Amino acid sequence: MKKIIPFIFAFIILSAAIVQAQNMNPANTPSSDAKYISLLKEYTLNADGSMDFRYVKEQKLITYRSFHSLYGETFVTYNPSFQKLKINKCFTMMADGKTVETPSNAFNEILPSFAAGAPPFNELRDMVITHTGLERGAVIHLDYTIHTAKGNIPALMGNEILAENEPVEDLTVTVKIPQQDKIFYKTLNGAGEPVKSTENGSEVYTWNIKNISAISPEDFQKSMYEAYPRVLFSNSGSRSTVLEYLTTQASFELKVSDVMKAEVLALKKDNPDLLSLALKLQGKVIDDIHLWPVPLKYNGYRLHTAEQAWNSMGANLPEKAVLLAALLEAAGIEADVVAVARDAFFDEKLGTLADIEDFIVRIEVKDAGVQYLSLVSPNNQDLGRALSDKVFIALGQGEKPEYQHSGPAKFSVNMSGAFLVSSDPKITGELSLGIAGAANPYLGLYRDKNKMKNLVAGEFSKSDLKEIKLSQSSLETSFQTYTVMDEKPFRKDSSWVYFTLPYYSSGIDSWGIKTLPLKRLQSVEIPYQGEENYEYSLTLPAGWLLFTPEGKVELSNKAGRYLIEIKQDGNKVTISRKIKLTNRIIPPENYNDFKTLMDNWNDPRKREEIFINK
């Protein structure tokens, strides 16, 4: 018996090793956690003006993660004050073919997480459906309908991506309208034309795509899944008519209470400059009024008034826009609520609100002209110059909407410095910084004259930049020169001395593009196209030698240009470091070029100089 036991242990260990090797084999790793066998999204405009949305899915679970972390529950959000939810079917087909009906106690209503702490939106509900009988290979069957009463949505409208986070074998989007009505639509990225038919007195438009790959998890894709197949539709062909559903509401009268008026007048007394006053009011709405991230559609596209938002100390994004516009108007500043749509999705002849992704406020003041203000954080630059490829839709009661297309945002950063290194060692000298376009902190300088200085990073901190010798700022460009006094400018390691090159922290470094993968499926989107240029000279003390090799690396390709050059002439070292990105959208075929530029730009060895102090 004693001789058999070691063989048993050896057999167990060998079996475990074989199983582990099989699990680690990439061929055994599923390409996705789940897949949709079929998915249907059906929109119906009824003859009485009410609307129905039906959602039907058959979803096969492949991994343990799929039901432990991802799809074990389904959340259905609706507003019981004007909507009714009906669960048509809900069951699970287990891997062995057994059907498990979802029990009644698996349906539970809660307040949506985005409405937590938001009393005006406490009527909203999430129906949490806890699926049962889940295992690998099981198929979830869910079919529900949300009925919306007449008069709560300005049009039957949708904005549907024809892709999901998991592969879809058969995806269908259907729109049904009464035969006397008409549907208007826009398709993108290969969504194709719909199949038209009639059914029970309704016109039916059907988009069907088969064998759709999952949405890529890659970082820095076009935001809002812009690159994927999509269909936008509405039964209204007039954008202006649909927008009137918003602007005819009492909220767009922009009225303020006496208390609000008194607050505005107090701020105006301390801030006679109108742009400064506007920025103070912006800061007040951002800091003092809680942002409740409740999507506009869940409240029937109805907005609380400025006074209601003020008294509630909270609002969703469009209500914050209404509040700020009302306060600005009370201060004597011309202001408008502005809806923001993506240029690629926008069509003035499509009467929809489903393509609106943001709300901001437009002001117009003397000297500064038109400025677009954020409601989430104090923007350093006019959003009209900082946001790429957007459509700004200015809204006013009794006024036609105004449309402005922002186009691609551009920027440039130019930093230069001449520094003297003493034997202590300390650094003295001058540093100049010029910024243009989207990165120009024009509004930031209005709030704080040290804003640009605070954005200098690398070897120098703001305390090392002493006096602002020269400061000029305009809508397009800002320029400052500082005296430099850094008493501890170097990182030391024995006789080695390291100097980190200064840079502008709100430029390319703020995008977070660091380590890039070897391959790419989707296009890369960066905030702006433009360039950064850095030129420095350091005069070294006796006994110091440059250890970093002299030389020049210059690259030019379809994504842009890159240059670094290090030269020494006697005790003077000069460094040039430059990059130019010529396109905001980098297609996959140019990704390797972009990666080459960014890998060189991010290389830590090319962001510091090494000296030897003998």
C-alpha positions as CSV (number, residue, x, y, z in Angstrom):
1,M,0.0,0.0,0.0
2,K,2.8,2.4,0.9
3,K,4.3,1.8,-2.6
4,I,1.0,2.7,-4.3
5,I,0.4,6.1,-2.5
6,P,3.3,7.9,-4.3
7,F,2.0,6.7,-7.7
8,I,-1.5,8.1,-6.8
9,F,0.0,11.5,-5.8
10,A,2.0,11.5,-9.0
11,F,-1.1,10.7,-11.1
12,I,-3.1,13.5,-9.4
13,I,-0.3,16.1,-9.9
14,L,0.1,15.1,-13.6
15,S,-3.7,15.3,-14.2
16,A,-3.8,18.8,-12.6
17,A,-0.9,19.9,-14.7
18,I,-2.7,18.7,-17.9
19,V,-5.9,20.5,-17.0
20,Q,-4.0,23.7,-16.2
21,A,-2.1,23.5,-19.5
22,Q,-5.4,23.0,-21.4
23,N,-6.9,26.0,-19.6
24,M,-3.9,28.2,-20.4
25,N,-4.0,27.2,-24.1
26,P,-5.2,30.2,-26.1
27,A,-7.2,27.8,-28.3
28,N,-9.4,27.0,-25.4
29,T,-10.0,30.6,-24.4
30,P,-13.4,31.9,-25.6
31,S,-13.2,35.0,-27.8
32,S,-16.1,36.6,-25.9
33,D,-18.0,36.1,-22.6
34,A,-21.3,35.7,-24.3
35,K,-23.0,36.1,-27.6
36,Y,-26.4,37.3,-28.8
37,I,-28.2,34.6,-30.9
38,S,-30.7,37.2,-31.8
39,L,-31.5,40.8,-30.7
40,L,-34.6,42.9,-31.6
41,K,-35.3,46.5,-30.9
42,E,-38.7,47.6,-32.1
43,Y,-40.1,51.1,-32.1
44,T,-43.8,51.7,-32.7
45,L,-45.8,54.9,-33.1
46,N,-49.5,54.0,-32.5
47,A,-52.4,55.7,-34.2
48,D,-53.4,57.5,-31.0
49,G,-49.9,59.1,-30.6
50,S,-48.7,56.7,-27.9
51,M,-45.5,54.8,-28.5
52,D,-44.1,51.3,-27.7
53,F,-40.6,50.1,-27.4
54,R,-40.1,46.3,-27.5
55,Y,-36.8,44.6,-26.6
56,V,-36.2,40.9,-27.3
57,K,-33.0,39.0,-26.8
58,E,-31.6,35.5,-26.9
59,Q,-28.2,35.6,-25.2
60,K,-25.9,32.6,-24.8
61,L,-23.6,32.6,-21.8
62,I,-20.1,31.3,-22.6
63,T,-17.9,32.1,-19.6
64,Y,-18.4,32.1,-15.8
65,R,-17.8,35.8,-15.9
66,S,-20.8,36.3,-18.2
67,F,-23.3,35.4,-15.5
68,H,-21.3,36.2,-12.3
69,S,-20.3,39.8,-13.3
70,L,-22.0,40.8,-16.6
71,Y,-25.4,39.5,-17.6
72,G,-26.8,37.8,-14.5
73,E,-29.2,40.8,-14.1
74,T,-30.9,43.1,-16.6
75,F,-31.9,46.7,-15.6
76,V,-34.9,48.2,-17.4
77,T,-35.3,52.0,-16.7
78,Y,-38.7,53.7,-17.1
79,N,-40.9,56.4,-15.7
80,P,-44.1,55.0,-14.2
81,S,-45.7,58.5,-14.3
82,F,-46.2,58.1,-18.1
83,Q,-44.8,54.7,-19.0
84,K,-45.9,51.1,-18.4
85,L,-43.5,48.2,-18.4
86,K,-44.8,44.7,-19.5
87,I,-42.6,41.6,-19.3
88,N,-43.8,39.5,-22.2
89,K,-41.4,36.5,-21.6
90,C,-38.5,35.8,-19.4
91,F,-36.9,32.4,-19.0
92,T,-33.6,30.6,-19.3
93,M,-32.8,27.6,-21.5
94,M,-30.1,25.6,-19.7
95,A,-27.3,23.8,-21.5
96,D,-29.1,20.5,-21.3
97,G,-32.3,22.0,-22.9
98,K,-34.2,22.4,-19.6
99,T,-36.4,25.5,-19.4
100,V,-36.3,27.6,-16.2
101,E,-39.0,30.2,-15.9
102,T,-38.0,33.4,-14.1
103,P,-40.0,33.5,-10.8
104,S,-42.0,36.5,-9.7
105,N,-39.6,37.3,-6.9
106,A,-36.8,37.8,-9.5
107,F,-38.5,41.1,-10.6
108,N,-37.7,44.0,-8.3
109,E,-38.0,47.7,-8.7
110,I,-35.3,50.1,-7.4
111,L,-34.4,53.8,-7.9
112,P,-31.9,54.1,-10.7
113,S,-28.4,54.8,-9.5
114,F,-28.1,58.0,-11.5
115,A,-31.2,59.3,-9.7
116,A,-29.9,58.7,-6.2
117,G,-30.0,61.8,-4.0
118,A,-32.1,63.6,-6.7
119,P,-35.6,64.2,-5.1
120,P,-37.2,65.7,-8.3
121,F,-36.5,62.4,-10.1
122,N,-37.6,60.0,-7.4
123,E,-40.5,58.7,-9.6
124,L,-38.0,56.9,-11.9
125,R,-37.6,53.1,-11.6
126,D,-35.2,50.4,-12.6
127,M,-36.8,47.0,-13.0
128,V,-34.1,44.6,-11.9
129,I,-34.6,41.2,-13.6
130,T,-32.5,38.6,-11.9
131,H,-32.0,35.7,-14.4
132,T,-32.2,32.2,-13.0
133,G,-30.8,28.8,-14.1
134,L,-27.6,30.4,-15.3
135,E,-24.6,28.3,-16.3
136,R,-22.1,28.1,-19.2
137,G,-24.0,27.3,-22.3
138,A,-27.3,28.6,-21.0
139,V,-29.4,30.9,-23.1
140,I,-31.3,33.9,-21.6
141,H,-34.6,34.7,-23.3
142,L,-36.1,38.1,-22.4
143,D,-38.9,40.0,-24.1
144,Y,-40.4,43.2,-22.7
145,T,-42.3,46.3,-23.9
146,I,-42.4,49.8,-22.6
147,H,-45.5,51.7,-23.5
148,T,-45.3,55.5,-23.4
149,A,-48.5,57.6,-23.2
150,K,-49.2,60.2,-25.8
151,G,-47.7,63.7,-25.3
152,N,-44.6,62.7,-23.4
153,I,-42.1,62.6,-26.2
154,P,-41.9,65.1,-29.1
155,A,-41.4,62.4,-31.8
156,L,-40.8,58.8,-32.2
157,M,-37.0,59.0,-32.4
158,G,-34.0,56.7,-31.9
159,N,-30.3,56.6,-32.1
160,E,-29.3,52.9,-32.4
161,I,-25.8,51.4,-32.7
162,L,-25.9,48.3,-34.7
163,A,-23.4,46.5,-32.5
164,E,-23.0,45.3,-28.9
165,N,-20.3,44.5,-26.4
166,E,-20.7,40.9,-27.4
167,P,-21.0,39.3,-30.9
168,V,-24.5,39.3,-32.4
169,E,-25.6,36.6,-34.9
170,D,-28.8,38.4,-35.9
171,L,-29.6,42.0,-35.0
172,T,-32.8,43.8,-36.0
173,V,-34.0,47.3,-35.6
174,T,-37.6,47.9,-36.6
175,V,-39.6,51.1,-36.8
176,K,-43.4,51.0,-37.3
177,I,-45.5,54.1,-38.0
178,P,-49.1,54.6,-39.2
179,Q,-49.4,54.5,-43.0
180,Q,-50.3,58.2,-43.2
181,D,-47.0,59.2,-41.4
182,K,-43.5,59.3,-42.7
183,I,-40.2,58.2,-41.3
184,F,-36.9,60.2,-41.7
185,Y,-33.6,58.5,-41.1
186,K,-29.9,58.7,-41.4
187,T,-27.5,55.6,-41.6
188,L,-23.8,55.5,-40.9
189,N,-20.9,53.2,-41.4
190,G,-22.6,50.5,-43.5
191,A,-25.9,50.3,-41.7
192,G,-27.6,50.1,-45.1
193,E,-31.0,51.0,-46.3
194,P,-34.0,49.5,-44.5
195,V,-36.4,46.9,-45.9
196,K,-39.8,48.5,-46.2
197,S,-43.1,46.6,-45.7
198,T,-46.6,47.0,-44.3
199,E,-48.1,45.2,-41.4
200,N,-51.6,45.7,-39.9
201,G,-52.0,49.2,-41.3
202,S,-48.5,50.3,-40.4
203,E,-45.5,51.2,-42.5
204,V,-42.5,49.0,-41.3
205,Y,-38.9,49.9,-41.7
206,T,-36.4,47.1,-40.8
207,W,-32.7,47.1,-40.5
208,N,-31.2,43.7,-40.2
209,I,-27.5,42.8,-39.9
210,K,-26.0,39.3,-39.3
211,N,-22.8,38.1,-37.7
212,I,-21.7,41.4,-36.1
213,S,-18.4,41.5,-34.3
214,A,-18.3,42.8,-30.7
215,I,-17.5,46.4,-30.1
216,S,-13.7,46.6,-29.7
217,P,-12.4,47.3,-26.1
218,E,-9.5,49.3,-27.5
219,D,-8.8,52.7,-25.8
220,F,-8.9,56.0,-27.7
221,Q,-11.5,55.0,-30.2
222,K,-13.8,57.6,-31.7
223,S,-16.1,58.5,-28.7
224,M,-19.8,57.6,-28.6
225,Y,-19.0,54.6,-30.8
226,E,-19.0,56.9,-33.8
227,A,-17.1,54.3,-36.0
228,Y,-19.8,51.6,-35.8
229,P,-22.9,51.0,-37.9
230,R,-25.7,53.2,-36.7
231,V,-29.2,54.3,-37.6
232,L,-30.9,57.6,-36.4
233,F,-34.6,58.0,-37.1
234,S,-37.6,60.2,-36.4
235,N,-41.1,60.6,-37.6
236,S,-40.5,64.3,-37.7
237,G,-38.6,66.0,-40.5
238,S,-38.2,69.3,-38.7
239,R,-35.5,69.8,-36.2
240,S,-36.9,73.2,-35.2
241,T,-40.3,71.7,-34.4
242,V,-38.9,69.1,-32.1
243,L,-36.7,71.6,-30.4
244,E,-39.7,73.7,-29.7
245,Y,-40.9,70.9,-27.4
246,L,-38.0,72.2,-25.1
247,T,-38.0,75.9,-25.8
248,T,-41.8,76.4,-25.2
249,Q,-41.5,75.1,-21.7
250,A,-41.6,77.5,-18.8
251,S,-37.9,76.7,-18.0
252,F,-36.8,78.6,-21.2
253,E,-38.4,81.8,-19.9
254,L,-35.2,82.1,-17.8
255,K,-36.9,83.7,-14.9
256,V,-35.1,84.2,-11.5
257,S,-36.4,84.8,-8.0
258,D,-35.7,87.9,-5.9
259,V,-33.2,85.8,-3.9
260,M,-31.4,84.7,-7.0
261,K,-31.4,88.3,-8.4
262,A,-29.8,89.6,-5.1
263,E,-27.1,87.0,-5.3
264,V,-26.3,88.0,-8.9
265,L,-26.2,91.7,-8.0
266,A,-23.8,91.0,-5.1
267,L,-21.4,89.1,-7.4
268,K,-21.7,91.9,-10.0
269,K,-20.7,94.5,-7.5
270,D,-17.4,92.6,-6.8
271,N,-16.9,91.7,-10.5
272,P,-17.7,94.7,-12.8
273,D,-15.9,93.1,-15.7
274,L,-18.6,91.1,-17.5
275,L,-16.5,88.1,-18.5
276,S,-15.1,87.8,-15.0
277,L,-18.7,87.9,-13.7
278,A,-19.8,85.3,-16.2
279,L,-17.0,83.0,-15.0
280,K,-17.9,83.6,-11.4
281,L,-21.5,82.6,-12.1
282,Q,-20.3,79.5,-14.0
283,G,-18.2,78.5,-11.0
284,K,-21.2,79.0,-8.7
285,V,-23.5,76.7,-10.8
286,I,-20.7,74.1,-11.1
287,D,-19.8,74.1,-7.4
288,D,-23.0,74.9,-5.6
289,I,-25.6,73.0,-7.7
290,H,-25.3,69.2,-7.6
291,L,-25.2,67.5,-11.0
292,W,-27.7,64.8,-11.2
293,P,-26.8,62.7,-14.3
294,V,-30.4,61.9,-15.3
295,P,-30.8,61.5,-19.0
296,L,-33.4,63.9,-20.5
297,K,-35.6,61.2,-22.0
298,Y,-36.4,59.6,-18.6
299,N,-38.3,62.8,-17.6
300,G,-40.2,63.0,-20.8
301,Y,-37.8,65.8,-22.1
302,R,-39.2,68.1,-19.5
303,L,-37.0,70.6,-17.6
304,H,-37.4,72.1,-14.2
305,T,-37.2,75.9,-14.1
306,A,-34.1,77.8,-13.0
307,E,-35.8,78.7,-9.7
308,Q,-36.7,75.0,-9.0
309,A,-33.1,74.0,-9.8
310,W,-31.8,76.7,-7.5
311,N,-34.0,75.8,-4.6
312,S,-33.3,72.0,-5.1
313,M,-29.5,72.7,-5.1
314,G,-29.3,70.1,-7.9
315,A,-30.2,69.6,-11.5
316,N,-29.4,67.5,-14.6
317,L,-27.2,68.9,-17.3
318,P,-29.9,70.7,-19.4
319,E,-31.4,72.2,-16.2
320,K,-28.0,73.5,-15.2
321,A,-27.7,75.1,-18.5
322,V,-31.1,76.8,-18.0
323,L,-30.0,78.0,-14.5
324,L,-26.7,79.4,-15.7
325,A,-28.3,81.1,-18.7
326,A,-31.0,82.7,-16.4
327,L,-28.4,84.0,-13.9
328,L,-26.3,85.4,-16.7
329,E,-29.3,87.2,-18.2
330,A,-30.2,88.6,-14.8
331,A,-26.6,90.0,-14.7
332,G,-27.1,91.7,-18.1
333,I,-25.1,89.2,-20.1
334,E,-26.5,87.8,-23.3
335,A,-26.8,84.0,-22.8
336,D,-28.3,81.0,-24.5
337,V,-28.8,77.3,-23.6
338,V,-26.8,75.3,-26.2
339,A,-27.4,71.6,-27.1
340,V,-24.3,69.8,-28.4
341,A,-24.6,67.1,-31.1
342,R,-21.9,65.2,-32.9
343,D,-21.3,66.5,-36.5
344,A,-21.2,62.9,-37.9
345,F,-24.7,62.2,-36.5
346,F,-26.3,65.6,-37.1
347,D,-28.9,66.3,-39.8
348,E,-30.9,69.5,-39.7
349,K,-33.7,67.8,-41.6
350,L,-34.0,65.0,-39.0
351,G,-36.3,66.1,-36.2
352,T,-34.7,64.4,-33.2
353,L,-33.3,65.0,-29.7
354,A,-31.7,61.6,-29.7
355,D,-28.4,62.8,-31.1
356,I,-27.8,65.4,-28.3
357,E,-24.9,64.4,-26.1
358,D,-24.2,67.5,-24.0
359,F,-25.5,70.9,-22.9
360,I,-23.4,74.0,-22.5
361,V,-24.1,77.8,-22.4
362,R,-23.2,80.5,-24.9
363,I,-22.4,84.0,-23.8
364,E,-21.4,87.1,-25.7
365,V,-19.5,89.9,-24.1
366,K,-17.5,92.9,-25.3
367,D,-13.9,92.1,-26.3
368,A,-14.2,88.4,-25.6
369,G,-17.0,88.0,-28.1
370,V,-18.8,84.6,-28.1
371,Q,-17.7,82.1,-25.5
372,Y,-19.1,78.6,-24.8
373,L,-19.1,77.6,-21.1
374,S,-19.0,74.1,-19.6
375,L,-21.5,73.1,-16.8
376,V,-19.3,70.3,-15.5
377,S,-15.9,72.0,-14.9
378,P,-14.4,75.5,-15.4
379,N,-13.1,75.3,-19.0
380,N,-9.8,77.0,-19.7
381,Q,-10.7,77.7,-23.3
382,D,-13.8,78.6,-25.2
383,L,-15.5,75.2,-26.0
384,G,-16.1,76.4,-29.5
385,R,-12.4,76.3,-30.0
386,A,-11.6,73.3,-27.7
387,L,-14.3,70.7,-28.9
388,S,-13.8,69.0,-32.2
389,D,-16.4,68.2,-34.9
390,K,-19.4,69.2,-32.8
391,V,-22.6,71.1,-33.7
392,F,-23.7,73.8,-31.2
393,I,-27.4,74.3,-31.3
394,A,-28.3,77.6,-29.6
395,L,-31.9,77.5,-28.1
396,G,-34.1,80.4,-27.1
397,Q,-37.8,80.8,-26.5
398,G,-39.6,82.1,-29.5
399,E,-36.3,82.0,-31.5
400,K,-35.2,79.8,-34.4
401,P,-32.3,77.5,-33.4
402,E,-28.9,78.6,-34.4
403,Y,-26.3,76.1,-35.6
404,Q,-22.6,76.4,-35.4
405,H,-20.2,73.6,-36.6
406,S,-16.9,73.6,-34.6
407,G,-14.7,71.7,-37.1
408,P,-11.5,70.0,-36.0
409,A,-9.8,71.6,-33.0
410,K,-6.1,72.6,-33.4
411,F,-3.4,73.6,-30.9
412,S,0.2,74.5,-30.6
413,V,2.6,74.7,-27.7
414,N,6.0,76.5,-27.9
415,M,8.2,76.5,-24.8
416,S,11.8,77.7,-24.8
417,G,14.3,78.5,-22.1
418,A,17.9,79.6,-21.5
419,F,19.3,78.3,-18.2
420,L,22.6,78.8,-16.3
421,V,23.7,76.0,-14.0
422,S,25.9,77.1,-11.1
423,S,28.4,74.9,-9.2
424,D,26.0,74.6,-6.2
425,P,24.2,73.4,-8.4
426,K,21.3,75.7,-8.9
427,I,19.5,76.9,-12.1
428,T,18.7,80.4,-13.0
429,G,17.4,81.8,-16.3
430,E,14.2,82.5,-18.2
431,L,11.4,80.3,-19.5
432,S,8.9,81.4,-22.2
433,L,5.7,79.7,-23.0
434,G,3.3,80.3,-25.9
435,I,0.0,78.4,-26.4
436,A,-2.5,78.7,-29.2
437,G,-5.8,77.2,-30.2
438,A,-7.6,74.6,-28.2
439,A,-4.9,74.4,-25.5
440,N,-4.8,78.2,-25.0
441,P,-6.0,78.8,-21.4
442,Y,-7.7,82.2,-22.2
443,L,-10.5,81.8,-19.7
444,G,-8.2,80.1,-17.2
445,L,-6.0,83.2,-17.2
446,Y,-9.1,85.3,-16.5
447,R,-9.7,83.3,-13.4
448,D,-6.1,83.1,-12.3
449,K,-3.1,85.0,-13.9
450,N,-0.8,82.1,-12.7
451,K,-2.8,79.5,-14.7
452,M,-0.2,79.0,-17.4
453,K,2.6,78.9,-14.8
454,N,0.8,76.2,-12.9
455,L,0.6,74.0,-16.0
456,V,4.4,73.9,-16.4
457,A,5.7,70.4,-15.4
458,G,8.9,68.5,-15.5
459,E,12.0,69.7,-13.6
460,F,10.4,73.0,-12.7
461,S,7.4,73.5,-10.3
462,K,5.4,76.6,-10.1
463,S,7.5,77.8,-7.1
464,D,10.6,77.7,-9.3
465,L,9.0,80.1,-11.8
466,K,9.3,83.4,-10.0
467,E,8.3,86.6,-11.7
468,I,6.0,86.8,-14.7
469,K,8.1,89.2,-16.8
470,L,5.7,89.3,-19.8
471,S,2.1,88.3,-20.1
472,Q,-0.1,88.6,-23.2
473,S,-3.4,86.8,-23.8
474,S,-6.0,86.8,-26.6
475,L,-8.7,84.5,-27.8
476,E,-6.3,82.7,-30.0
477,T,-2.9,82.8,-28.2
478,S,-1.4,83.4,-24.8
479,F,2.3,84.1,-24.0
480,Q,4.2,84.4,-20.8
481,T,7.9,84.7,-19.8
482,Y,9.1,83.8,-16.3
483,T,12.3,84.2,-14.4
484,V,13.6,80.8,-13.1
485,M,15.3,80.1,-9.8
486,D,15.5,76.4,-8.9
487,E,17.6,75.6,-5.9
488,K,17.3,71.8,-6.2
489,P,16.9,71.2,-10.0
490,F,18.5,67.8,-10.4
491,R,18.1,64.2,-9.3
492,K,21.4,62.9,-8.2
493,D,22.9,59.4,-8.2
494,S,26.5,59.4,-7.1
495,S,28.2,61.5,-9.7
496,W,25.4,61.2,-12.2
497,V,23.0,64.2,-12.5
498,Y,19.6,64.0,-14.1
499,F,17.6,66.9,-15.5
500,T,13.9,66.4,-16.6
501,L,13.0,68.6,-19.5
502,P,10.1,71.0,-18.7
503,Y,6.9,70.5,-20.6
504,Y,3.3,71.8,-20.8
505,S,1.1,69.4,-18.8
506,S,-2.2,70.3,-20.5
507,G,-0.9,69.3,-23.9
508,I,-0.3,65.9,-25.4
509,D,0.7,64.5,-21.9
510,S,-2.8,65.2,-20.6
511,W,-4.4,62.8,-23.1
512,G,-3.1,59.7,-21.3
513,I,-1.6,58.0,-24.4
514,K,1.3,56.1,-23.0
515,T,1.9,52.4,-23.7
516,L,0.4,51.5,-27.1
517,P,-0.2,47.9,-28.3
518,L,1.4,46.5,-31.4
519,K,-1.8,46.1,-33.4
520,R,-5.0,48.2,-33.8
521,L,-8.4,47.4,-35.2
522,Q,-10.2,50.7,-34.8
523,S,-9.1,54.3,-35.6
524,V,-7.4,56.3,-32.9
525,E,-9.1,59.6,-31.9
526,I,-7.1,62.4,-30.3
527,P,-8.6,65.6,-28.9
528,Y,-6.9,67.9,-31.4
529,Q,-4.3,68.0,-34.1
530,G,-1.3,70.2,-33.7
531,E,2.2,70.5,-32.4
532,E,4.5,70.9,-29.4
533,N,7.9,72.5,-29.7
534,Y,10.5,72.7,-26.9
535,E,13.9,74.5,-27.2
536,Y,16.3,74.7,-24.3
537,S,19.9,75.7,-23.6
538,L,21.9,74.9,-20.5
539,T,25.2,76.5,-19.7
540,L,27.2,74.1,-17.5
541,P,29.7,74.8,-14.7
542,A,33.3,73.7,-14.9
543,G,33.7,70.0,-14.3
544,W,30.3,69.0,-15.8
545,L,30.1,66.8,-18.8
546,L,27.1,65.8,-20.9
547,F,26.6,62.0,-20.7
548,T,23.5,61.7,-22.9
549,P,24.8,61.0,-26.4
550,E,24.7,64.0,-28.8
551,G,22.7,63.4,-32.0
552,K,19.6,64.0,-33.9
553,V,16.6,61.7,-34.5
554,E,14.1,63.0,-37.0
555,L,11.0,61.0,-38.1
556,S,8.3,61.9,-40.7
557,N,5.4,59.7,-41.7
558,K,1.7,59.8,-42.4
559,A,0.8,60.6,-38.8
560,G,3.1,63.6,-38.5
561,R,6.7,64.5,-37.5
562,Y,9.0,64.0,-34.5
563,L,12.4,65.5,-33.8
564,I,14.9,65.4,-30.9
565,E,18.3,66.9,-31.2
566,I,21.0,67.3,-28.6
567,K,24.2,69.3,-29.2
568,Q,27.1,70.5,-27.1
569,D,29.3,73.4,-27.9
570,G,31.9,73.9,-25.2
571,N,30.0,74.2,-21.9
572,K,26.7,74.9,-23.6
573,V,24.1,72.2,-24.3
574,T,21.1,72.7,-26.5
575,I,18.1,70.5,-26.7
576,S,15.3,70.5,-29.3
577,R,12.3,68.3,-28.8
578,K,9.3,68.5,-31.2
579,I,6.2,66.6,-32.3
580,K,3.5,67.4,-34.9
581,L,0.4,65.4,-35.3
582,T,-1.3,66.1,-38.6
583,N,-4.6,64.3,-38.2
584,R,-7.0,64.1,-35.3
585,I,-8.3,60.7,-36.5
586,I,-5.7,58.1,-37.2
587,P,-7.0,55.1,-39.3
588,P,-5.7,51.6,-38.6
589,E,-3.5,51.7,-41.7
590,N,-1.6,54.7,-40.2
591,Y,-1.5,53.3,-36.7
592,N,2.0,52.1,-36.8
593,D,3.2,55.5,-37.9
594,F,1.3,57.1,-35.0
595,K,2.7,54.5,-32.6
596,T,6.2,55.3,-33.8
597,L,5.8,59.0,-33.1
598,M,4.2,58.5,-29.7
599,D,6.6,55.8,-28.5
600,N,9.5,58.2,-29.2
601,W,7.6,61.1,-27.6
602,N,6.9,59.1,-24.4
603,D,10.3,57.5,-24.2
604,P,11.6,58.6,-20.7
605,R,15.2,58.5,-21.9
606,K,14.3,61.3,-24.4
607,R,12.6,63.4,-21.7
608,E,15.7,63.9,-19.5
609,E,19.3,64.8,-19.9
610,I,22.1,63.1,-17.9
611,F,25.3,64.8,-16.8
612,I,28.4,63.8,-15.0
613,N,29.7,66.0,-12.2
614,K,33.3,65.2,-11.8
